[in-house]
Structure formats: structure tokens, C-alpha cells
Amino acid sequence: MVYNNLVCGEVIKNIGNYSLAILNSNEKTRYTVYIGKNEIPGIFYGKTDTLKYIPKFKHINVGDEVVTSGLDGIFYKGAKVGIITEIIQKKLYQEAKVKLFYNDLHPEFFYVIEGGNNGN
């Protein structure tokens, strides 16, 4: 789900003409992202607003923009997720905290996108 090209959550189930969705604030929300201009891969984890499994050999910075990668078929490439606020070094990979662009405290309506990779 996106609102003004800002990622706010994902549809998890279709029921007839309706869909069940979860917001980024839900602990079950997960999708692939790119970090910064070099499109460094990671996986967004909801509720904690954390990016995990970022390759340790790739350099990321506080302030880097995070966008959807489109690789998982959930979203198209380039929907805005947030900005990195903290980097955490793990033994085998990096993690990063993200300040989300979308404020899910005041949802109004959402656009649900079918076929996140636009048929590519």
C-alpha cells in the first residue's frame, strides 16, 4: 500500500472485493528495500522500523534514503520508505533504524497496487 508514493504497509490477504492489509507499524510487515544511491539491499521489518541483512561490506550512512526495491513483487521499485537514523554493526551483516516518511498515526485512504513489479 502506498499513499502519495510513501510506503505505509502491505496487503496480506484478498477476501472477495476487499483486501486485508497491515501497516508498517505491524510486526509482521516485511519487504525488500534499497538504501542510498548505490541501491544497497536490505529487508524492512515493521514495528521496529529496522532494516536487516544489509551486506557488511557495503557502506551505508545516516541520512541515506530508503526506497522499495521491487525485487519481492510486493511494491514497485522506488516507493519512498524513510531515512536511516542509526547503523548497528552485527557479526555477519549490518542493521539500520529508519525514520519512516509515512505517518501511520493519521491514515486516511490508501492505494493498493496489484502486481508490485508492474509485470517486469
MOBEL-V934392 format. One record per residue. N is the residue number from 1. NEAR is the number of other C-alpha atoms within 10 Angstrom. Layout:
n-><N:N>
near-><NEAR:NEAR>
//
This chain:
n-><1:2:3:4:5:6:7:8:9:10:11:12:13:14:15:16:17:18:19:20:21:22:23:24:25:26:27:28:29:30:31:32:33:34:35:36:37:38:39:40:41:42:43:44:45:46:47:48:49:50:51:52:53:54:55:56:57:58:59:60:61:62:63:64:65:66:67:68:69:70:71:72:73:74:75:76:77:78:79:80:81:82:83:84:85:86:87:88:89:90:91:92:93:94:95:96:97:98:99:100:101:102:103:104:105:106:107:108:109:110:111:112:113:114:115:116:117:118:119:120>
near-><23:19:17:11:15:19:25:26:26:23:16:12:11:10:7:6:5:8:12:10:17:17:18:26:18:16:13:13:20:19:21:21:28:26:25:19:10:10:15:16:22:24:18:26:21:19:14:13:22:20:27:20:15:23:15:14:9:11:12:22:14:14:15:16:22:28:25:27:25:20:17:14:17:22:27:20:19:16:21:23:27:22:21:24:15:14:16:12:11:12:6:10:15:20:22:22:20:24:17:21:16:20:13:14:7:7:11:7:9:13:11:16:15:14:12:17:16:12:8:9>
//
